[in-house]
Amino acid sequence: MRQLPLSVRLHDRARFESFLPGPNALALGQMRRLAEVPHAGLTWLCGPAASGKTHLLQALCAQAGAEACYLPLSQLPGLGAASLSEWPGARWICLDEVAAVIGLPEWERALFSLYRECEERGTSLVMAAREAPPQLGFALPDLASRCAAGQRLTLSALDEFEQRAALRLRAQQRGVELPEETALYLQRRLPRDMASLFAVLDELDLAALAAQRRLTVPFIRSALAQRATGPN
């Protein structure tokens, strides 16, 4: 997977195997198939914050390998719209946080040019944003119509039970056992979005490894209290 030289941390655990399907099994299946064989056309991935858009984009790139690139557009404006034309050899191009540049004429022209190039080369172009194309304020009608006509995959946020299952799957991927009561304890004391829950779980796993402890409720209670007060 290629990316621009930015301070972007690509998640090494963003794989299809670590994505809990839940209500998003259709989107997961479509992205898996897309990662196997690129084809001309645009796929638009949308859904609320922390519903798994970035995970699926990076999982596609991880499976596709060196011929795929991942670009988070919220971090590109300083590099200029010309940065979108620097990937002539890519067979999969995944653009995250697309809404960051929608409404900016120079960027929209670059996106439209990229769309046409991908069509000509048979490159798969995947864009992700919280909103579907009709809800975004495009400046370029041609780009708006192409995005609206693309295949749309809509993600839904996980419910509480599915969140706990996703936490246990994440822990399993790290080689750690996460009991149901521990997952429930985390869920009740942290913001209930998967990005926050995953980030804290990763921190707790490192802390437990350093302390040679299991992820029990007493250990997590102590670790969260220490985290809240900060270093002494």
N, C-alpha and C positions, 0 to 999 in steps of 0.2 A: 504494500500500500504506500502510495506517495502522497506527500503533502507539501505545502509551501513552508519555507524555513521560519515558522512562527513559534511562539511559545504555546503550542497546542499540545496538550497531553492526550494522546490517543490511548483509549482504554484497552489494556491487554486482555481484559475479560469480556470485551464486547464481541461475543461470538453468537451465532445462531443457537448453539446448544445451551447458552446461558440466558436465553430470552424466554421468559415464561409466556406461553401463548395467551392464556386467559381468553379475553374477548377478542384478541388480535391474531387468532390463528390464521385467518385468511391472509392478512398482510404479511405475516411471517412466511407462509407458504409461497406467496408471490415473490417476495424478496429472495428466498432461497432459489427459486427457479431462475430469477433474473441473474443471480450470481453465477449460475452454471454456464449460461450462454448469453452474451450480450446481443442486443438487437436495437435497431434504430427506434427511437420513440422516447417520449417523456413520461416518467412516472412521478406523480406528485404525492408525497407522504405528508399527511397533516394529522393534527391531534393536539390536545392540551399539553402544557408543560409537563415534563417528566413522564410522558406516556410511552417513551421508547424510540422516538424518531432517530436520535443520534446513535443509539445502540444498534438499530437495524442498518443504518447507513454504514457504520464502521464494521459491522459484521459482514456486510456484503463485500466491503473492500478487503477485509481480512481473508475471506474465502477466495475472492477473485485474484488476490496477489498483486504483483508488481505492475500490472496493467490497469490498476484502478487507482483513482485519486479521490481524496476526501478534502473538501474545502469549506470551512465554516465562514460564511460570508460576513458575519458580524465583525470578524477580525481582519477583513481585507481592505476596507475603504482607504486606509493610509497607503496601500500599495498601488492603488489605481485600478480602474476597470480593465486595463490591458492585461492584468494578471490572469484573467479568465482565458486568454488565448495562448497560454504557455504549456498546454497539455496535448500536443498533436498526436502523441502515440498512445494515449489512454483509450481503453476500450470500455471503461466504466467511469463516469464522472458523477460524484455525489456532492451536491451542494446543500449544506446545512444552513439554517437560519436565514433563508432567502428573503424574508420580510425586511431584513436590515437594509437592503439596497433597492427594494421596490419603491417606486416614486422618484428615483434618481435617474434622469434621462440617460446620462452617459453609461451607467451601469445596466440599465435596461437594454440599451442598444447592444452592449457587449453580451448580455445574456441571450438576446435574440440571435446574434451572430453565432454564439456557441451552439444554440439549439439547431441552427441550420447546418453547421459543420458536423454536429453529431449525427444528424439525419443522413448526410452525404457519406459519412465514414462508417455508418452502422454502429455507432457508439451508443451505449445506454446512458441516458441522462436522467438522474434522479434528483429531485428537488424536495426539500423539506421545510415546512413552516407550520406554525400553529393553525393558521387559517387556510381554508380552501381558496383557490384563485379568485372566485367571485367576491370574496370578502376583502381582498387586498386592493389598494388604490393604485393600479398600474398607470404609468404615464404613457406607455406605448401600447396602443390597441392591438397590434399584431402579436406582441408577446403575451398579452392578456388572453387572447383567443387561443393561442397555441397551448398555454398552460391549462386553460379550462378544458381543452379537448384531450389532454393527456389522461393516461390511466390514473385514477385517484384511489389511494389506499388511506382509509381513515382509521386512526388508532383511538382507542378509548382508554381512560385511566383505569387502573386495577381497583377492584373493591378491597375491603379490609382483609378478607380471607385470602384473596389472590396476592395481596401485598406480602402477607406472611409467607405464602408459598414461594414467592419470588425471593424473599430474604433467605429462606432455607436453601433454595437452589443456588443463590450466590455463595452462601457459606459452603455448600457442597463443592462448588467449583474451586473453592480455596482449600479444600480438604479439611473442613471444619464442620463439626456437628452443631447445629443450632436448634435446640429444643423448641417446641411450640410455645411454651410459657415464656421463653426468653424473647422470641420474636414478638409475642404479644406485649411484653414489657417495653420493648423498644418502640413499638408502634404507638403505645399510649403516652410516651414521653418525648417524642420527637415530631417534627413537622411531617404530616402524612403525605409526602410525595416521595417517589422512589429514588430520586437523585439524592435527597437528604438522607434517607434511610440507608442507601448503599454506601454513601460516603462515611457515615458513622460506623457502619458495620465493618468497613475496611480498617478504620482506625482501631476499633475494638479488637479486631483479629490480630493486628500487630501488637497491641498492648498485651493481649492474652498470651501471644507467642513469647514476648519478652519476659513475662511473669511466669511462664510455664503453667498457665491456668486454663480452665475450660470456660466457655462462654455461658456461665451460669448467671442467674438473676443477681445474686449477691456481688459477683465480680463486676458485672455491668453497672450495677447501682454505684459501686465505689468508683469505677472508671469514669462514669458520667459526672459524678460529683467533682472529681478531680479536674475533669475537662472544663466544667463550668467555672471553677475558681482560678484555673490557669496555673502555670508553674509557680512554685514557691519562690 
